[in-house]
Amino acid sequence: MVADSISHYPTELERTVRLRDGSELRLRPIRPDDAPRLVELYDRLSQHTAYQRFFTIMRRLPPNWARMLSRVDYHRRLALVVEQGRELIAVARYEPADEPDTVEVAFVVQDGYQGKGIGAILLHALLEAAQARGLHRFRAYVLAENARMLDLLARSTHVRERRFESGVINILFEPAPSPTPRS
């Protein structure tokens, strides 16, 4: 089921986030009207960053892809965006995977905002939203050269399986257990 309206839009996932440098940005679920902003975000990505996300080089994100990527059901398919003003600067999403009870995750952060903690914020928010929806197993396909993403997953999740094939690392993971409060 794909949401054609925002009647099921999860406002509880909206919030202001603070980056390592102290700046504040808005995190929220994607909406269908974000499709043109997804195309604009893609246009601002370096070829390297676009390739790390899509594993291919495209001159432009096709508008029909942007429409498909911006229409989610907020349960089995969810995308979170980070925006500054009306400009999208990052997207994290999960989609059903081939395995039951597993979703595939993907992230992209605009080049000028990389290294500021947005990836960690998005990963935490996406996993938290997924768990609230009964999803606990995740798969990511990451280019072997994408050290930032590999490091983030290694530091922030419980990796159950890691396979390398044709330059891509296939990672099955679960959220890391929360630290137990000390008495």
N, C-alpha and C positions, 0 to 999 in steps of 0.2 A: 504494500500500500504506500503510495506516495502522496504527500500532503499537497493539495492544490490550494489550500487556504492556510492561514496561520491560526486557525481555531484551536489547534492542539499545541501551539507554540509554548514551550516551557520557559516562562518568564523567570522561574526560580534559578535558571542557569545564567542569567545576566548578572554581571558584576564589574566593578572597577578593579583592575589589577595594577600592582605597583612593580615596576622593573627594578633590577639591581641598581640602576643609576638614579632611582627615586621618581622617575617619570611615571605617569599614570595613563593607562589605556583602557579601553572598554572591551570586555569579553562577553560574547553572547552567542546564542544559537544562530545558525544561518537562516535566512529567509529566502523565499523564491525571488523577491525583488533584488537580491544580491547578485544575480547572474551577471549584469553588466560590470559590477565591481570586481567579480572574479576575473573577467577578461582584462580589466585594467590592472589588477594585481599581477596577472601573468605577464603583461606587457612590461612591468617594472622589474621582473626577475632577470637575473643574469642567465645566460644560456646554461651555465654550470648548475645553478640552483634549480632551474626548470628541469634539466635532465635528471638531477637527483630525485625529483619528485615524480616525474612522469616516465622516466627511462627512455625518453625519446626527445628529439628537438622538433618543436613546432614553431612556425613563425608567429602564430597567434593561437590562443585557446579558442577552439571552435565554439561559437555561440550556443550550439545545441549541447555541447559538453557542459558549458557553464550552466545552462538551464537544468540539465540533469543533476549536476553536482550541487545546485542550490535548492533542489527539491528533495527533502528528506521526510521520513515519517516520524522523526524524533524519538524513535524506539529502536528498531533494528538498523536504521540508517540515521546517523546523527553527524552533524558537522558543527564545530564551534569556530567562530572567527574572532580575531582581535582587530580592533579598528582604532584609528586615530582620526577623530572627526568623522567624516563620511568615507574615509579611505580604508579599505581592508589592507592589513599588512601581514596577516598570518591566518592559516586555516589548518585545523586538525579535524580528522573525520574517522568514523568507523563505518564499515559496510559488512554485510554477511559474507563469511568465508565459505569455502567448499565443505568444511567440516561442521558438523552440528555443534551448536553452542559456542562457536568461535566467530569472532569478527576480525576483519582485517583493518589495520589502522594506517593512516598516511598523514604526513605533516608537510607544510611548507611555510617558511618564514622569509619575508622579503629581505634581501641581502643586507641592507643598511641596519636592520633590526636584529640580525643574528648575533649570538654571543651575549645577549642582554637578559637571558632567562625566560624568554617567551616560550621556547620549546618545552621547558620544564613545567611552566604554568599550564600550557595547553595539555600536556600529557597527563598531569594530575587531574585537571578538570574533566578531560575526556574519560579517563578511567573511572573517576568518581561517578560521572553521569551514567556510564555503562553499567557499573555495579548496581546503581539504583534501579536500573532496568533489567536486572537479573543476568547480566552478561559478565563473565569472569575470565574468559580465555581469549587471548588476543594473538594475532599473527601480524608480523610486519616483514615486508620485503625491502631490504636496505642495500644499496650499492656498497660493496666492500670498501670503497674509498670514502664513504660518508661517515667519517670518524665521529663527528659531533652527535649524529643520531645514534650510532652504535654505543657511544659512551653514555648518552642519556638513558637508553634502555638498560644498559648494564648496571648503571647506578641506581635507577629508580624503579626497577621491576624485578620480578623473580623469573629469570629465564629458565624455561623448562626444556627447550630444545633449540639447537642452533646448527643449521646446515648451510654449506657453501656450495653454490653451483653457478657456473658461468658468470662470475663476477658479482653475484647477488647473494646476500646472506639472508636466509629464511629463518626468522626467529619466532618461536612460540613462547609466549610469556603470560604471566599473571601479575596482578598488582602485588607489589611488595607488601608483606604484612606490616601493619601499623606497629610502631614501637609501643611496647607495653609500658604504661606509666609506672614509675618507681614509687614505692610507698615511703 
